[in-house]
């Protein structure tokens, strides 16, 4: 088939042609967005799941939906080093400038700008080309304690949005990379917003450990957030994610080919997109056959191995690689930490720092006490498949 018309475009955060299996999550987000504009509170949401399940895609879809319904939005990808306050500074400034165009909000926007100036000065954040042309407000967001100052700033922004008859939606991807102090301050800020019934919404996305990290940061986080589990698609949804885009291009795919793709990908969205992409390019005529889906395996695995898997493996040190290879050799996870230690001839305690470092890099997580699992689906298969190359 014509590769120019290929509907599948696998990539980090790329919107798939068919957002199958996520309708309930999208609907919950829509309700929260519309309630905010009516001054009605809704719980913040944190999309949790492994790599490649479409968390970023959902976050982008929610941002689009919020914009279409009149929200001002700020979307951030949390890096592993930059502080949250520094990331928020230009985004909050941008939102306040937009809110200042509403006459009814000018006084509240001025107050929020003064709080932002105080906040930036207290933490000595670099402005770059940013100019906050107001005097700081003494005693507001200027203590130098993020858990005290960020909530005060959020309340001022929320008050400005309310005065303008608007809402602000903040979206943060890769939440697991926020430091504990930053995460705690964010949670307290959202709690204050809820208590004040202000039109500010938060949607986050991160690896499964974020729920535990949030609970450790603030015990009431479990009541503040709704944690939709973003996992592999069911068989019917996975097949729809392939079939519908193919049909939309005036082509078709055999049922046996759909079953083959589902079984090989286990319903993981990123893998589905990659397999669909390769199957389309291999197909002759206007139909993807079972044979096309089978032939796509070699191309798909090559692409995944050289990109999706390799980029993550390359972040590990030699000792960390030794650890994850030992995991893979034990078969499918989750894995007992004691079993990994036995395989490496060490104690679980001595391996603790190494394990913690791999967790901090987002490669593994602890689904339950004493257990470890990969955050990347089928990563163990990649390691075993390429053992001769990577060792």
Residue pairs with C-beta under 8 A, 6 or more apart in sequence:
1 251
1 280
1 281
1 283
1 284
1 285
1 286
1 288
3 280
3 281
5 249
6 277
6 280
6 281
7 17
7 245
7 246
7 248
7 249
7 276
7 280
8 16
8 17
8 245
8 273
8 274
8 276
8 277
8 280
9 16
9 17
9 273
9 277
10 270
10 273
10 274
10 277
10 303
12 56
13 56
13 57
13 60
14 57
14 273
15 57
15 60
15 61
16 54
16 57
16 241
16 245
16 269
16 273
17 244
17 245
17 248
18 240
18 241
18 244
18 245
19 26
19 54
19 57
19 61
20 233
20 237
20 238
20 240
20 241
20 244
21 233
21 234
21 237
21 238
21 240
21 241
22 54
22 58
22 230
25 47
25 58
25 228
25 230
26 58
26 61
26 62
26 65
28 45
28 226
28 228
29 45
29 62
29 65
29 203
30 65
30 69
31 42
32 42
32 43
32 45
32 201
33 62
33 65
33 66
33 69
33 71
33 167
33 169
33 201
34 69
35 41
35 42
36 42
36 71
36 167
36 169
36 199
36 200
36 201
37 69
37 70
37 71
37 165
37 166
37 167
37 199
39 162
39 197
39 199
41 194
41 197
42 201
43 224
43 225
43 226
44 190
44 201
44 202
44 203
44 204
44 224
44 225
44 226
45 202
45 203
45 204
45 225
45 226
45 227
45 228
46 175
46 203
46 204
46 205
46 206
46 210
46 211
46 214
46 225
46 226
46 227
46 228
47 55
47 58
47 59
47 203
47 204
47 205
47 206
47 228
47 230
48 55
48 205
48 206
48 207
48 208
48 210
48 211
48 227
48 228
48 229
48 230
49 55
49 207
49 208
49 229
49 230
49 231
50 207
50 208
50 231
50 268
50 374
50 375
50 376
50 377
51 207
51 270
51 308
51 312
51 362
51 375
51 376
51 377
52 268
52 269
52 270
52 271
52 308
52 376
52 377
53 230
53 231
53 232
53 268
53 269
53 270
53 377
54 230
54 269
54 270
55 173
55 205
55 206
55 230
56 173
56 205
57 269
58 205
58 230
59 75
59 171
59 173
59 203
59 204
59 205
60 75
62 169
62 171
62 203
63 73
63 75
63 169
63 171
63 203
66 73
66 167
66 169
66 201
67 73
70 166
70 167
71 166
71 167
71 168
71 169
71 201
72 95
72 98
72 99
72 161
72 166
72 167
72 168
72 169
73 168
73 169
73 170
73 171
74 88
74 91
74 92
74 94
74 95
74 168
74 169
74 170
74 171
75 171
75 172
75 173
76 87
76 88
76 91
76 170
76 171
76 172
76 173
77 172
77 173
77 174
78 84
78 87
78 172
78 173
78 174
78 175
78 176
78 177
78 178
79 87
79 174
79 177
80 177
80 360
83 123
83 125
83 179
83 182
84 146
84 150
84 178
84 179
84 182
84 185
84 186
85 119
85 123
85 125
85 146
85 150
85 182
86 123
86 125
86 126
88 150
89 116
89 119
89 120
89 125
89 127
89 130
90 128
90 130
91 170
92 112
92 116
92 153
92 157
93 113
93 116
93 130
93 132
95 157
95 161
95 168
96 109
96 112
96 113
96 116
96 157
96 160
99 105
99 108
99 109
99 112
99 160
99 161
99 164
99 166
100 106
100 109
102 163
102 164
102 165
102 166
104 163
104 164
104 165
105 160
105 161
105 163
105 164
105 166
107 163
108 156
108 159
108 160
108 162
108 163
108 164
109 160
109 163
109 164
110 134
111 137
111 156
111 159
111 160
112 153
112 156
112 157
112 159
112 160
113 132
113 134
114 134
114 135
114 136
114 137
114 140
115 137
115 140
115 141
115 152
115 153
115 156
116 132
116 141
116 153
116 156
117 132
117 134
117 135
117 136
117 137
118 136
118 137
118 138
118 140
118 141
118 142
118 149
119 125
119 141
119 142
119 149
119 150
119 153
120 127
120 132
121 136
121 142
122 141
122 142
122 143
122 144
122 149
123 144
123 146
123 149
136 142
140 152
140 156
141 149
141 150
141 152
141 153
141 156
142 149
143 149
146 181
146 182
146 185
147 181
147 184
147 185
147 188
149 185
150 185
150 186
150 188
150 189
151 185
151 188
151 189
151 191
151 192
151 193
153 189
154 189
154 190
154 192
154 193
154 200
155 192
155 193
155 196
155 198
157 168
157 200
158 168
158 193
158 196
158 198
158 199
158 200
159 196
159 198
161 167
161 168
161 198
161 199
161 200
162 198
162 199
166 199
167 199
167 200
167 201
168 199
168 200
168 201
169 200
169 201
169 202
169 203
170 200
170 201
170 202
170 203
171 202
171 203
171 204
171 205
172 178
172 186
172 202
172 203
172 204
172 205
173 204
173 205
173 206
174 205
174 206
174 362
175 183
175 204
175 205
175 206
175 210
175 213
176 206
176 207
176 209
176 210
176 213
176 362
177 362
178 186
180 213
180 216
180 217
183 213
183 214
183 217
184 217
184 218
186 202
187 214
187 217
187 218
187 220
187 221
187 224
188 218
190 200
190 202
190 224
191 218
191 220
191 224
193 200
194 224
204 210
204 225
205 230
207 362
207 365
207 375
208 365
208 367
208 375
209 359
209 365
209 366
211 222
211 225
211 227
212 366
214 221
214 222
214 225
215 221
215 222
218 224
232 238
232 266
232 267
232 268
232 269
232 377
233 241
233 267
233 268
233 269
233 272
234 267
235 262
235 267
237 267
238 261
238 262
238 265
238 267
238 272
239 258
239 259
239 262
241 269
241 272
241 276
242 253
242 258
242 261
242 272
242 275
242 276
243 253
243 258
245 276
246 252
246 253
246 276
246 280
246 288
250 286
251 280
251 283
251 286
251 287
251 288
252 286
252 287
252 288
253 279
253 287
253 288
254 287
254 288
254 289
254 290
256 289
256 290
256 293
257 279
257 288
257 289
257 290
257 292
257 293
258 293
260 290
260 293
260 294
261 272
261 275
261 276
261 279
261 293
261 296
262 272
264 271
264 275
264 293
264 297
264 300
265 271
265 272
265 275
266 377
266 378
268 377
268 378
270 308
271 300
271 304
271 377
271 378
274 300
274 303
274 304
274 308
275 293
275 296
275 297
275 300
278 296
278 299
278 300
278 303
279 288
279 292
279 293
279 296
280 288
282 288
282 292
282 295
282 296
282 299
283 289
283 292
301 385
304 382
305 382
305 385
305 386
308 376
309 376
309 379
309 382
312 363
312 376
312 379
313 321
313 324
313 382
313 383
313 390
315 361
315 363
316 324
316 358
316 361
316 363
317 357
319 354
320 354
320 357
320 358
320 361
320 363
321 390
322 344
323 340
323 344
323 351
323 354
323 355
323 358
324 358
324 363
324 364
324 374
324 379
324 383
325 383
325 387
325 390
325 391
326 340
326 343
326 344
327 333
327 335
327 340
327 364
327 372
327 374
327 380
328 379
328 380
328 381
328 383
328 384
329 343
329 384
330 339
330 340
330 343
331 380
332 380
333 371
333 372
333 373
333 374
333 380
334 367
334 368
334 371
334 372
334 373
335 371
335 372
335 373
336 370
336 371
336 372
337 348
337 351
337 355
337 370
337 371
337 372
338 348
338 370
340 348
340 351
340 372
341 347
341 348
341 350
341 351
344 351
355 364
355 372
358 364
359 365
359 366
362 375
363 374
363 375
363 376
363 379
364 372
364 373
364 374
364 375
365 372
365 373
365 375
366 372
366 373
367 373
374 380
376 382
383 390
